Structures are given as structure tokens and as C-alpha cells.
Amino acid sequence: MKKFWNIFKKVMLVLSVTAFVVLFVFALTSAVQQKKSLVCSSIQVKIDYESGVSFLTTDEITAKVNSLAGGQITGKPLSALDFRAIEMGLQQDPFIQHARVYIDHARTVHAEITQKQPVIRIINNDGVGYYLSDMNERIPLSGKFTAHVPVAIGEVETREDLYGDSIILSEIYGLAKYLQHDSLMGSMIDHVYVRSSGDMELYTKMGYHTIEFGRADESMQEKFDKLKIFYRDGLTKVGWDHYSVINLKYKGQVIGVRKGGELAIRPEMPEEKPAEPIAGDSAVVVDDQPVAEPTEKPTPAPAAKPAKTPTEKPAKPSGDKPKKPATDKPAKPAANEPAPDDKPKADEPKRPKSKAKKTNHKRN
């Protein structure tokens, strides 16, 4: 009897396992068949317009999704959709930074788009224009939208020296990122002119003055700090239109050129020599102060000393005291002689009258 129960238990176990496998296969087959019968009910596109960028429209993204899905996505079986491939295809768009595609319980396909954020616009001397994004990627210009960002013009990527061009573009990108995060400077700087040497000139939106900035290298933070001090302690007192040029190229100095000065429009100056103020006090050099003397003045060449002319030393007076010059005293008139005529003769020079001493002559 005991042996019978053991055989019965084994048979029941085998039947249970077999039944479970059959049910699992049936459920899986049903799910696959049901999935094949499910189709996309609709598509919903979301673009990050709140970032202030409008390169793309919802209609454009819908058309791209349909194209990547191999036709109209609405009504298409969900089993035929490769959402990962659609995401990768959307991210090939030059205006899209990131794309996410998924489906919800209502069988609606969602496409969430993050656009690239421009930080500066480039227009070089060859007429080539594009944006640089906050990820240092190029964004083509759009006929539907113009980003309100600073503009860099001039000698940008116009030479055959790709290494030099990449350095200049890197400095422009660094400058643009600084302006993006500095609300004061970002609201003031309108465009940047890049010279062939890589030096940059910044132009403000007010148009009061030009900023000779130099290279946007590791000293960029120090230059902007000096400029802020100059604005705060200098221009707020004398007026924003008092200077035509503010030069930040030289370490420890701010050179302000008053309007009407010769340095307001001047040729490119070498880096190793600081600008010298012109005559007439038209330039002011300050050391982290609005108006002060420069801390590092160029040492002027010593002026040649004039040759000493030999001078004759006066002869020393002799030990004897100088004698008083003799004065011609008028002779005393005799008692019986007439007094001489007081008037001098015409041909004789006048002599100063000498006081006659009082004498007591007794007449006989």
C-alpha cells in the first residue's frame, strides 16, 4: 500500500508540472497575440519652449517620428515600433540635444525633446554663420528663430591654422559661458570683435565705450573683476559716457581714454608695452581704482644731463678792507669870493647834490 502511494505522488507531481507548463505557454502565446493586435492610438510631442529656444515645432517632430517609424505611427502595431531607434534618429537633428520616446498605458507614444541651447553666435569674415551651444557644439542658423545671444565677428576660423582656430574658438566659448552665468556682464555685452592676433574687443549695448579685452585666457576672471570695480567706483561718479575706450589688456591696470582723446581710435598695440597716456591728460591709468596713477609705470630712459659750462669763480677780496671811494667835496668859498653858480654847465653831467654841513663861520 505504501508503495502505491509513492507512485501516486510521483504521477501527480508530473501532472502538476505539465499542467503549469501548458498554462504558461498558453498565457505567453495569448500575450504575444494580444500585443500584436495592440496599435498606437496617438502621438504627443513635448518641446522645452520654457528654455527660451524655439528652433523646432511640434509638427516637425511629429513628421520626423513618423518617418523614423516607417510610416504613420498612429494605428501602427506596437510590436513593429523600435523606440530606441526612433530616439537615436531624433538626436541626429542638429537642433536636438536629447530625445526620449516611450508609450503609456493608453497606447499613446510620447516624444519629449530637449533643444540645444546657444550661448554665442559666430559670423566670420567669410560670411559663415552658426551658433555655439552650451555644450560647445555647433548649431546651424535657423530661418524661424534667432537666439538673443552675443555675436562674435571678425577673424574666427578663417585661417588654415586649424590649431590656432580651435584655440580662438575655445576662448570665445569660454567668454560666452562666462557671460551666460554673469547676469551683469551678460546683460551689457552685445558683440565681440576678434582680431587676427586673437585679441578681442567687447562692445556694450549702451554704446558708450569700447572695451579692449585682449585674450580670453586664464586672466579673464581678473579682467572682468577690474572692469566691475571701474564701473562701480569710477563711471557711476563721472558718467558712463565719460570714456570712449577702456583697456583691460595689461595686468593690474585699467586704462581709460576720455572722449576726444587720440587713443579713442588707435591702431593695434603690442602686448609687451602698456599704452602711454597722450599729452593733454586724455588718458587715465588706474590700479583697481577708477582714476589713479598706474601701479607699474614704464621706466623712462634717463635723460642726458646737460654739460656743465665752466664758470669763472670771482676773485677773493684781499684781506684789507676796501677803501671808500673818494668824493669830491665842494671847496669852501672864501669869505671875499663870490659864491659859485649853483647851476651846472650844460656840457657837464648833473651830480647829486650833497648836503652841506652846517658850519659856524665867524666873520671878521
C-alpha positions in Angstrom: 0.0 0.0 0.0 2.8 2.3 0.9 4.4 1.6 -2.5 1.2 2.6 -4.3 1.0 6.0 -2.5 4.6 6.8 -3.5 3.8 6.0 -7.2 0.6 8.1 -7.0 2.5 11.1 -5.5 5.1 11.0 -8.3 2.4 10.8 -11.0 0.5 13.8 -9.5 3.7 15.8 -9.4 4.5 15.1 -13.0 0.9 16.0 -14.0 1.1 19.3 -12.0 4.3 20.4 -13.6 3.0 19.5 -17.0 -0.2 21.5 -16.4 1.8 24.5 -15.2 4.0 24.5 -18.3 1.0 24.2 -20.6 -0.7 27.1 -18.8 2.4 29.3 -19.0 2.8 28.6 -22.7 -0.8 29.4 -23.3 -0.6 32.7 -21.4 2.6 33.7 -23.2 1.1 32.9 -26.6 -2.0 34.9 -25.7 0.1 37.9 -24.6 2.1 37.8 -27.8 -1.1 37.6 -29.8 -2.6 40.4 -27.8 0.5 42.6 -28.3 0.4 42.0 -32.0 -3.1 43.2 -32.0 -2.3 46.4 -30.0 -1.7 49.5 -32.1 -0.6 53.1 -31.4 -3.6 55.3 -30.6 -1.9 58.7 -30.9 1.3 60.6 -30.6 2.1 63.5 -28.3 5.2 65.8 -28.7 6.6 68.0 -25.9 9.4 70.5 -26.6 11.2 72.6 -23.9 10.0 76.0 -25.1 10.3 77.3 -21.5 14.1 77.5 -22.1 13.5 80.4 -24.5 14.6 78.5 -27.6 12.2 77.7 -30.5 14.3 76.1 -33.2 11.7 73.3 -33.6 8.0 72.9 -33.9 5.7 70.0 -32.8 4.7 69.4 -36.4 8.4 69.0 -37.4 9.0 66.4 -34.6 5.8 64.5 -35.5 6.9 64.3 -39.1 10.3 63.0 -38.0 8.8 60.4 -35.7 6.5 59.1 -38.5 9.5 59.0 -40.9 11.6 57.0 -38.4 8.7 54.7 -37.7 8.4 53.8 -41.3 5.1 55.5 -41.9 2.2 56.9 -39.9 2.8 55.9 -36.4 -0.9 56.2 -35.3 -2.6 52.9 -35.9 0.8 51.1 -36.3 1.2 47.9 -34.2 3.3 48.4 -31.1 5.3 45.3 -31.9 6.6 47.0 -35.0 7.9 50.1 -33.2 11.6 50.3 -32.2 11.5 53.2 -29.7 15.3 53.2 -29.2 15.9 53.6 -32.9 13.4 56.5 -33.0 15.3 58.2 -30.1 18.6 57.8 -31.8 17.2 59.1 -35.1 15.8 62.2 -33.4 19.1 63.0 -31.7 20.8 63.2 -35.1 18.9 66.5 -35.6 21.4 69.4 -35.2 18.9 71.3 -33.0 18.1 68.4 -30.6 20.3 67.8 -27.6 18.3 64.9 -26.1 15.2 62.9 -27.1 13.0 60.5 -25.1 10.3 58.3 -26.7 8.0 56.0 -24.8 4.4 54.6 -24.7 1.9 54.8 -21.8 -1.0 52.6 -20.8 -3.3 54.3 -23.2 -1.0 53.3 -26.1 0.0 56.9 -26.7 3.5 57.5 -28.0 5.3 60.4 -26.2 8.3 62.2 -27.7 10.0 64.6 -25.3 12.6 66.9 -26.9 15.4 68.9 -25.3 16.8 71.6 -27.7 20.4 72.7 -27.8 21.0 76.0 -26.0 23.0 78.6 -28.0 25.4 80.8 -26.0 27.0 82.9 -28.8 26.6 83.4 -32.5 29.5 83.3 -34.9 29.7 85.4 -38.1 33.2 85.3 -39.5 34.8 87.4 -42.3 33.9 84.7 -44.8 30.2 85.1 -44.1 29.9 81.7 -42.4 27.5 81.8 -39.5 26.5 79.4 -36.8 25.9 79.2 -33.0 27.9 77.6 -30.3 25.9 75.7 -27.8 26.4 75.5 -24.0 28.0 72.1 -24.7 30.4 73.6 -27.2 28.6 72.1 -30.2 27.8 73.9 -33.4 24.2 74.8 -34.2 23.2 76.0 -37.7 21.3 79.2 -38.1 17.5 79.0 -38.3 15.2 80.9 -40.5 12.4 80.5 -37.9 14.2 81.6 -34.8 17.0 84.0 -33.8 18.6 83.5 -30.4 19.2 86.6 -28.3 22.9 85.9 -27.5 26.1 87.9 -28.0 27.6 87.9 -31.5 31.3 87.2 -32.3 32.5 88.7 -35.6 35.9 89.1 -37.3 38.8 86.7 -37.7 37.1 83.5 -36.5 38.1 80.2 -38.2 39.3 81.9 -41.4 42.9 80.7 -41.4 44.4 77.5 -42.4 45.9 77.0 -39.0 43.3 74.7 -37.5 45.1 74.6 -34.2 45.0 78.4 -33.9 41.4 78.5 -34.9 40.5 75.9 -32.3 42.2 78.0 -29.6 40.3 81.1 -30.6 37.0 79.2 -30.7 37.8 77.7 -27.3 38.4 81.2 -25.9 35.2 82.5 -27.5 33.3 79.6 -26.0 34.8 80.3 -22.5 33.9 84.0 -22.8 30.3 83.1 -23.8 29.9 80.7 -20.9 31.1 83.4 -18.5 28.6 85.9 -19.9 25.9 83.3 -19.7 26.4 82.9 -15.9 27.3 86.5 -15.1 24.0 88.4 -15.2 25.6 91.9 -15.1 28.2 91.4 -17.9 25.8 89.2 -19.9 23.2 91.9 -20.0 25.7 94.5 -21.1 27.9 92.9 -23.7 26.3 93.0 -27.2 29.0 91.7 -29.6 32.7 90.8 -29.7 35.2 91.6 -32.5 38.1 89.2 -32.8 41.3 90.4 -34.3 43.8 88.3 -36.3 46.0 88.1 -33.2 43.2 86.7 -31.1 42.7 89.8 -29.1 39.0 90.7 -28.5 37.2 94.0 -28.3 33.9 94.0 -26.4 31.1 96.4 -27.4 28.3 97.2 -24.9 24.6 97.5 -25.7 24.6 101.1 -24.5 27.3 102.0 -27.0 29.1 104.4 -24.7 32.6 102.9 -24.9 34.7 100.0 -26.3 36.4 97.5 -24.1 39.9 96.4 -25.2 39.8 93.0 -23.6 42.8 91.2 -25.0 42.8 87.4 -24.9 40.0 85.5 -23.1 42.5 83.2 -21.4 43.1 82.3 -17.7 43.2 86.0 -16.8 39.6 86.6 -18.0 38.1 86.5 -14.5 40.6 89.1 -13.2 39.8 91.4 -16.1 36.1 91.3 -15.5 36.7 91.9 -11.8 38.7 95.0 -12.6 36.0 96.2 -15.0 33.3 95.8 -12.4 35.4 97.9 -9.9 35.9 100.5 -12.6 32.2 100.7 -13.3 31.3 100.8 -9.6 33.8 103.3 -8.4 34.5 105.3 -11.5 31.8 105.5 -14.1 29.0 105.8 -11.6 30.6 109.1 -10.5 31.9 110.7 -13.7 29.3 109.3 -16.0 29.0 106.3 -18.4 29.8 108.3 -21.4 33.0 109.9 -19.9 35.4 107.4 -21.6 35.4 106.1 -25.2 37.9 103.2 -24.6 38.5 101.1 -21.5 41.7 98.9 -21.8 41.9 95.8 -19.7 44.8 94.1 -21.6 47.5 94.9 -19.1 47.9 93.2 -15.7 47.0 95.3 -12.7 45.8 98.3 -14.8 42.7 99.8 -16.2 43.4 102.4 -18.9 40.5 104.7 -19.6 40.7 107.1 -22.6 38.5 110.1 -22.3 36.3 111.1 -25.2 38.1 113.3 -27.7 41.5 111.8 -26.9 43.8 110.5 -29.6 43.7 107.0 -28.1 40.0 106.6 -28.6 40.7 105.2 -32.1 44.2 103.8 -32.2 46.0 101.0 -34.1 46.7 97.6 -32.6 49.3 97.9 -29.9 51.9 95.2 -28.9 51.2 93.2 -25.8 54.5 93.8 -24.1 54.2 97.6 -23.9 51.5 99.3 -22.0 49.7 102.2 -23.7 51.2 105.6 -22.8 48.8 108.4 -22.0 48.8 111.1 -24.6 49.5 114.8 -23.9 46.7 116.8 -22.6 45.8 114.3 -19.9 43.4 112.4 -22.1 44.2 109.0 -20.6 43.9 107.9 -17.0 45.6 104.8 -15.7 44.2 103.1 -12.5 45.2 100.2 -10.4 41.9 98.6 -9.5 40.6 102.1 -8.9 38.6 104.3 -11.1 41.0 107.2 -11.6 44.6 106.8 -10.3 48.1 106.6 -11.4 49.3 103.2 -12.8 51.0 100.8 -10.4 53.5 99.7 -12.9 54.8 102.6 -14.8 57.2 102.0 -17.7 60.6 103.1 -16.6 61.6 106.1 -18.7 65.1 106.3 -20.2 67.3 108.6 -18.0 67.6 112.0 -19.6 71.1 113.1 -20.5 72.5 115.6 -18.0 73.4 118.9 -19.6 77.2 119.5 -19.7 78.3 122.0 -17.1 79.8 125.1 -18.6 82.9 126.3 -16.9 82.3 129.4 -14.9 84.9 131.8 -13.6 85.0 132.0 -9.9 85.1 135.5 -8.5 88.4 136.5 -7.1 88.5 136.6 -3.4 88.7 140.0 -1.9 92.0 140.9 -0.3 92.4 141.0 3.4 92.4 144.8 3.5 89.0 146.4 3.7 88.1 148.2 0.5 88.6 151.9 0.8 85.6 154.1 0.4 85.7 155.9 -2.9 86.7 159.5 -2.5 84.0 162.0 -3.1 84.7 165.4 -4.5 83.6 167.8 -1.8 83.0 171.3 -2.9 85.7 173.7 -1.9 84.7 176.1 0.8 84.2 179.5 -0.7 86.4 182.2 0.6 84.8 185.0 2.5 85.8 187.6 0.0 85.0 185.5 -3.1 81.6 185.3 -4.7 79.6 182.1 -4.3 79.9 179.8 -7.3 77.0 179.4 -9.7 74.7 176.7 -8.4 73.5 175.7 -11.9 75.9 173.3 -13.7 77.1 173.9 -17.1 75.2 172.5 -20.0 78.0 170.2 -21.1 78.7 168.7 -17.6 76.6 165.9 -16.2 74.4 166.6 -13.3 75.8 165.4 -10.0 73.7 164.6 -6.9 73.5 167.4 -4.5 75.4 166.8 -1.4 74.1 168.2 1.8 76.3 171.0 3.0 77.3 170.6 6.5 76.3 173.3 8.8 79.3 175.4 9.8 79.6 178.3 12.1 81.9 180.7 10.5 82.5 183.9 12.3 83.0 186.8 10.1 85.7 189.2 10.9 
